[in-house]
Every structure is written in C-alpha cells, then in structure tokens.
C-alpha cells in the first residue's frame, strides 16, 4: 500500500509551555463524531514510521501524529525530555489542539509515555493501545537491550532500516542514549495497575524486545486489558504489520464504545 501523505495536513502547534511541535492531522476526517486517535512514536523516530498505520486509520477516524520535541521535525528543547516530561508535553499539545481526550496508540517507548499520561492526566486518555510496550524488566541495561534490538532488526522489513537510520541521524546520539536511559529507568510495571482505561496490548510474535512473557505480564497488570499477538511481526508492528494492526484497533474501539 502506497502512503498517501495528501490525506494529512501539516501543522505547527505551540504549547503554553513554549514547545513547538510538528503535527500531522487527517485532512478530511469521515465525520465530526468519529473517534480521534493520537499516534505516539517511540525512541529516536518520529511520525514518519507511524504513517503506514496512520494512512489505514485515516478513512475511519480523525488521526493525529506528532513529533515529540527533539525528534523528527520538532525543534530540540533545552534538554532531553524524561518520560514524565514527555507525558506533560503530550498533555500540553492536546490542550493546544483542543483535544480533551482521545484514543492513544503508541509503539515501544511511546507506550511508556501513554501510561504516564494516563497516570498524570487520566481524563486525556479515553482508551489506550500499547503496541510492543517497553521496558521488559529482564532486559533493563543498554547492553541487554542492544542485543535484543540487533535480533529484531533482522526481522524488520528492509524498508524499515533506511527510515530508522535517517531518524537516528536526525535525533542524534546524545538524544537517543539519554532518551533510552530514561526509558530503562522507568518502572512501567509499577504504573500499570493504576491505569484505569480500556487497553489493548499488541505484540508481534517475532519481537525479541517484547517477549511473550512480558506482554502477558503487562496485560495481567492492567486492570482492564486484552492481549493480541500478530503472527510473524517484529517490534515495529505499526510499520511492518499495519494491515493486521489496524483491524485489531478497529475491533477494540468498537468493542469499547458500546
């Protein structure tokens, strides 16, 4: 499926905290009452790698994708934002675009930001979709995670590597390593029991970064959740398996809207 970037318009959103955030939003959402989805990217990437999923969601929902400060096209702030600070930036961005609540879909570290937002500003999160949620407590060092990442890259499609490479160069080594350390230091397993919104956990069956045991534990810790496994998919399910992820999202939204 080709990516129809014309389905989205570009916006620069300035928050009350002074952050300027590059944003993509569906140009012609199907209806004013359509559910709104916000796509939250992971570490050292941006809205670019969320597009394969975004274009498949666009015919059905109002879809927003943002580049967090320091990543993609958004300017770098004075320092690398921690997980709680990223959640604050997301809340400030939602306020700036007049979005009181939405369904949030995140991949990897983006899941940690969504969980923090659900803790700090629960009214912002109508429901959550955690695709490949990090960080597994059994791999909480840079060396352990690097080993898992190298294995994962062998499972990702060849088209993913140039995207990841460009995004890494744009973010820079310092931003990536500091952001990774924040993610590793975030005890998400302690936060999950306090997230009281309907949640869909999604894992690719070939994802070495999020083993099945960890995905099941995430699902067990969340008070209202369900787990879906995409057969043959690797870590970046929003990029490598959007044709399977989107029907799961649609079914989840429909089932939790009744």
Steps between C-alpha positions, in 0.01 A plus 500: 500500500640839400508773761255778412654794680228717345259351750676705768566868546803643677468722804739667739350501847642724772415401855460725803835367621673644192557173315447502124378161382473380141164331446320310226120477507251342261387752240147365458387294799191292420264666752513745790390228744770259382738379775833681513829314511837642599803300385801515733838403358787323675863587566713675238224485237211725404165521323666361185503138619140527627368586153433143375250462785376858486392486134299184566327663797428828318190383309333407828621744765641844565870423538776715651871420497754720673878520507607528862738787581847414374382236251389513139429857395434636849778725637718376782406639842758615755546140618390148415153447643450223755202265478289714740606818317404343168158417646468863612594614148235268356237639738599858413483416129152347541387816676644714221312306229184508717490126542359422846535123456589243236598143434878485522699247298869472581788281395794402720607795721185679382307252715689619808403860421133400465508317833648809666232719344228264626645536850553877496199608291262204479222709344717535188503127427170351384665167423856383437665276244847389607680350203824328607514663845844547656692448732527132591658489851711202386689723254550828680856577396618662179705192410210260550265718301756553223525125458125467468487794257758341271292181488186702430660686210550167323122448514394849390435559127792644298303821445510569876878531526541818291213663691657408833841618383374841388305545821800407715724747317240776537454436873868458570695264725466709816121529475464133424719372785355742755145413394585131520634540852180675606301211354712237674462682832120519470337224713195460278399179681435711811278740306285256305266397786397865533398546134121477510411530132416226248831387355602281208850352520645391166812294443668366188577130538860557381568797727809425716473837678154415635495126573168322542557466875538877540199577277288265711623662820416848366150378417460337841610814687255726316155500665305503171699355213530238231794361306527445126798336327576567134656189354834557326530869596805659660525793745382787278157348429370842392752489213543132419144375554254791470255292298460275806529767768224725365220237508598427861473871579162526327361198684630628834351847452166354395489259796585773752259754355189303594 
